[in-house]
Amino acid sequence: MKRLIGIGVVALALFALPGCVVRHYGRFGPPPPPPPPRGYMMMRPHAGLVWVPGYYRWTGHGQRWVEGRWERPPRPGQVWVPGRRERRGGGSVWVEGYWR
């Protein structure tokens, strides 16, 4: 009988233990965005334009998809460096795209 009670106590402790674990996520800022929607890149309307891909922008309440577009570089020969997420200080931040 004592053995049966001992097994019951151990089983109960094993089931209760996962609820006692502290879950700490070292993340700050907005949550990461979902995967980009499946889309398409339209044909270039005319020469001299560069495709700027779409991205998610944090609105303060959620992620909003900004469509990709064709754009003329500010100066001839410049290329678009797409925006990206970077890990900083245990979280992630969005680095805007820019012309280089």
PyRosetta script that sets phi, psi and omega in degrees:
from pyrosetta import init, pose_from_sequence

init()
pose = pose_from_sequence("MKRLIGIGVVALALFALPGCVVRHYGRFGPPPPPPPPRGYMMMRPHAGLVWVPGYYRWTGHGQRWVEGRWERPPRPGQVWVPGRRERRGGGSVWVEGYWR")
pose.set_psi(1, -43.1)
pose.set_omega(1, 179.0)
pose.set_phi(2, -61.7)
pose.set_psi(2, -38.5)
pose.set_omega(2, -179.4)
pose.set_phi(3, -63.5)
pose.set_psi(3, -42.3)
pose.set_omega(3, 179.1)
pose.set_phi(4, -63.3)
pose.set_psi(4, -40.4)
pose.set_omega(4, 177.8)
pose.set_phi(5, -66.4)
pose.set_psi(5, -41.1)
pose.set_omega(5, 178.8)
pose.set_phi(6, -61.7)
pose.set_psi(6, -42.9)
pose.set_omega(6, 177.9)
pose.set_phi(7, -64.1)
pose.set_psi(7, -40.1)
pose.set_omega(7, 179.0)
pose.set_phi(8, -63.6)
pose.set_psi(8, -41.5)
pose.set_omega(8, 179.3)
pose.set_phi(9, -64.9)
pose.set_psi(9, -44.3)
pose.set_omega(9, 179.1)
pose.set_phi(10, -63.2)
pose.set_psi(10, -43.8)
pose.set_omega(10, 179.5)
pose.set_phi(11, -62.6)
pose.set_psi(11, -42.8)
pose.set_omega(11, 178.9)
pose.set_phi(12, -63.4)
pose.set_psi(12, -40.3)
pose.set_omega(12, 178.6)
pose.set_phi(13, -64.4)
pose.set_psi(13, -39.9)
pose.set_omega(13, 179.4)
pose.set_phi(14, -65.9)
pose.set_psi(14, -36.7)
pose.set_omega(14, 178.6)
pose.set_phi(15, -73.2)
pose.set_psi(15, -32.3)
pose.set_omega(15, -177.9)
pose.set_phi(16, -81.9)
pose.set_psi(16, -23.8)
pose.set_omega(16, -174.2)
pose.set_phi(17, -60.2)
pose.set_psi(17, -44.9)
pose.set_omega(17, -179.0)
pose.set_phi(18, -59.6)
pose.set_psi(18, -27.6)
pose.set_omega(18, 178.4)
pose.set_phi(19, -72.7)
pose.set_psi(19, -18.3)
pose.set_omega(19, -178.2)
pose.set_phi(20, -90.8)
pose.set_psi(20, -9.4)
pose.set_omega(20, -177.2)
pose.set_phi(21, -73.3)
pose.set_psi(21, 131.9)
pose.set_omega(21, 178.3)
pose.set_phi(22, -83.5)
pose.set_psi(22, 126.7)
pose.set_omega(22, 178.9)
pose.set_phi(23, -102.6)
pose.set_psi(23, 115.4)
pose.set_omega(23, 179.9)
pose.set_phi(24, -120.1)
pose.set_psi(24, 122.9)
pose.set_omega(24, 177.6)
pose.set_phi(25, -107.1)
pose.set_psi(25, 122.6)
pose.set_omega(25, -178.8)
pose.set_phi(26, -83.9)
pose.set_psi(26, 54.7)
pose.set_omega(26, -177.6)
pose.set_phi(27, -124.3)
pose.set_psi(27, 142.1)
pose.set_omega(27, 174.4)
pose.set_phi(28, -134.4)
pose.set_psi(28, 166.0)
pose.set_omega(28, -179.3)
pose.set_phi(29, 83.3)
pose.set_psi(29, -171.1)
pose.set_omega(29, -177.3)
pose.set_phi(30, -68.5)
pose.set_psi(30, 154.8)
pose.set_omega(30, 177.2)
pose.set_phi(31, -67.4)
pose.set_psi(31, 157.4)
pose.set_omega(31, 178.7)
pose.set_phi(32, -63.3)
pose.set_psi(32, 148.9)
pose.set_omega(32, -178.4)
pose.set_phi(33, -75.0)
pose.set_psi(33, 162.4)
pose.set_omega(33, 174.8)
pose.set_phi(34, -70.8)
pose.set_psi(34, 171.7)
pose.set_omega(34, 176.7)
pose.set_phi(35, -61.1)
pose.set_psi(35, 150.8)
pose.set_omega(35, 179.1)
pose.set_phi(36, -60.4)
pose.set_psi(36, 146.0)
pose.set_omega(36, 177.7)
pose.set_phi(37, -66.4)
pose.set_psi(37, 151.9)
pose.set_omega(37, 177.2)
pose.set_phi(38, -69.6)
pose.set_psi(38, 127.9)
pose.set_omega(38, -177.7)
pose.set_phi(39, -143.0)
pose.set_psi(39, -163.3)
pose.set_omega(39, -179.9)
pose.set_phi(40, -144.7)
pose.set_psi(40, 155.6)
pose.set_omega(40, 176.2)
pose.set_phi(41, -104.8)
pose.set_psi(41, 120.3)
pose.set_omega(41, -179.1)
pose.set_phi(42, -68.0)
pose.set_psi(42, 160.0)
pose.set_omega(42, 176.4)
pose.set_phi(43, -64.7)
pose.set_psi(43, 147.9)
pose.set_omega(43, -179.7)
pose.set_phi(44, -62.4)
pose.set_psi(44, 125.2)
pose.set_omega(44, -179.2)
pose.set_phi(45, -61.7)
pose.set_psi(45, -40.6)
pose.set_omega(45, 175.4)
pose.set_phi(46, -160.5)
pose.set_psi(46, 164.2)
pose.set_omega(46, -176.0)
pose.set_phi(47, -60.8)
pose.set_psi(47, 153.4)
pose.set_omega(47, 176.6)
pose.set_phi(48, 94.3)
pose.set_psi(48, -5.0)
pose.set_omega(48, 179.7)
pose.set_phi(49, -98.6)
pose.set_psi(49, 151.5)
pose.set_omega(49, 179.5)
pose.set_phi(50, -121.6)
pose.set_psi(50, 139.0)
pose.set_omega(50, 179.3)
pose.set_phi(51, -77.9)
pose.set_psi(51, 124.2)
pose.set_omega(51, 174.9)
pose.set_phi(52, -105.3)
pose.set_psi(52, 110.8)
pose.set_omega(52, -175.1)
pose.set_phi(53, -68.0)
pose.set_psi(53, 158.1)
pose.set_omega(53, 178.6)
pose.set_phi(54, -72.7)
pose.set_psi(54, 166.0)
pose.set_omega(54, -179.1)
pose.set_phi(55, -159.7)
pose.set_psi(55, 164.8)
pose.set_omega(55, 175.5)
pose.set_phi(56, -91.6)
pose.set_psi(56, 135.8)
pose.set_omega(56, 176.9)
pose.set_phi(57, -116.4)
pose.set_psi(57, 133.9)
pose.set_omega(57, 177.8)
pose.set_phi(58, -78.0)
pose.set_psi(58, 125.8)
pose.set_omega(58, -176.7)
pose.set_phi(59, -98.3)
pose.set_psi(59, -2.5)
pose.set_omega(59, -175.0)
pose.set_phi(60, 100.3)
pose.set_psi(60, -20.6)
pose.set_omega(60, 178.9)
pose.set_phi(61, -124.1)
pose.set_psi(61, -17.3)
pose.set_omega(61, -178.0)
pose.set_phi(62, 178.3)
pose.set_psi(62, 179.1)
pose.set_omega(62, 179.3)
pose.set_phi(63, -89.5)
pose.set_psi(63, 137.3)
pose.set_omega(63, 177.6)
pose.set_phi(64, -125.0)
pose.set_psi(64, 130.8)
pose.set_omega(64, -179.1)
pose.set_phi(65, -77.4)
pose.set_psi(65, 128.9)
pose.set_omega(65, 175.3)
pose.set_phi(66, -106.7)
pose.set_psi(66, 120.9)
pose.set_omega(66, -175.9)
pose.set_phi(67, -64.0)
pose.set_psi(67, 149.3)
pose.set_omega(67, 173.1)
pose.set_phi(68, -70.8)
pose.set_psi(68, 163.2)
pose.set_omega(68, -176.8)
pose.set_phi(69, -157.5)
pose.set_psi(69, 161.3)
pose.set_omega(69, 172.6)
pose.set_phi(70, -90.3)
pose.set_psi(70, 134.4)
pose.set_omega(70, -177.8)
pose.set_phi(71, -138.8)
pose.set_psi(71, 147.7)
pose.set_omega(71, 176.1)
pose.set_phi(72, -86.9)
pose.set_psi(72, 128.7)
pose.set_omega(72, 178.1)
pose.set_phi(73, -60.8)
pose.set_psi(73, 148.4)
pose.set_omega(73, 178.8)
pose.set_phi(74, -60.3)
pose.set_psi(74, -36.8)
pose.set_omega(74, 177.1)
pose.set_phi(75, -132.4)
pose.set_psi(75, 148.0)
pose.set_omega(75, 179.6)
pose.set_phi(76, -57.5)
pose.set_psi(76, 140.6)
pose.set_omega(76, 176.8)
pose.set_phi(77, 88.0)
pose.set_psi(77, -8.1)
pose.set_omega(77, 178.9)
pose.set_phi(78, -76.0)
pose.set_psi(78, 150.7)
pose.set_omega(78, 177.8)
pose.set_phi(79, -119.8)
pose.set_psi(79, 154.8)
pose.set_omega(79, 179.6)
pose.set_phi(80, -89.6)
pose.set_psi(80, 127.6)
pose.set_omega(80, 173.8)
pose.set_phi(81, -100.7)
pose.set_psi(81, 112.6)
pose.set_omega(81, -175.5)
pose.set_phi(82, -63.9)
pose.set_psi(82, 153.5)
pose.set_omega(82, 174.8)
pose.set_phi(83, -65.7)
pose.set_psi(83, 160.3)
pose.set_omega(83, -177.6)
pose.set_phi(84, -155.9)
pose.set_psi(84, 160.2)
pose.set_omega(84, 173.3)
pose.set_phi(85, -91.2)
pose.set_psi(85, 136.7)
pose.set_omega(85, 176.6)
pose.set_phi(86, -125.3)
pose.set_psi(86, 141.6)
pose.set_omega(86, 175.8)
pose.set_phi(87, -81.5)
pose.set_psi(87, 128.3)
pose.set_omega(87, 178.2)
pose.set_phi(88, -144.1)
pose.set_psi(88, 126.3)
pose.set_omega(88, 174.5)
pose.set_phi(89, 55.0)
pose.set_psi(89, 39.7)
pose.set_omega(89, 178.3)
pose.set_phi(90, 83.9)
pose.set_psi(90, 1.6)
pose.set_omega(90, 178.6)
pose.set_phi(91, -133.6)
pose.set_psi(91, -160.5)
pose.set_omega(91, 177.8)
pose.set_phi(92, -137.9)
pose.set_psi(92, 148.6)
pose.set_omega(92, 178.1)
pose.set_phi(93, -130.3)
pose.set_psi(93, 156.4)
pose.set_omega(93, 178.3)
pose.set_phi(94, -95.3)
pose.set_psi(94, 127.7)
pose.set_omega(94, 176.2)
pose.set_phi(95, -106.1)
pose.set_psi(95, 117.6)
pose.set_omega(95, -177.1)
pose.set_phi(96, -61.5)
pose.set_psi(96, 152.0)
pose.set_omega(96, 173.7)
pose.set_phi(97, -71.9)
pose.set_psi(97, 160.9)
pose.set_omega(97, -177.9)
pose.set_phi(98, -155.6)
pose.set_psi(98, 163.6)
pose.set_omega(98, 176.8)
pose.set_phi(99, -88.7)
pose.set_psi(99, 136.8)
pose.set_omega(99, 178.0)
pose.set_phi(100, -129.4)
pose.dump_pdb("model.pdb")
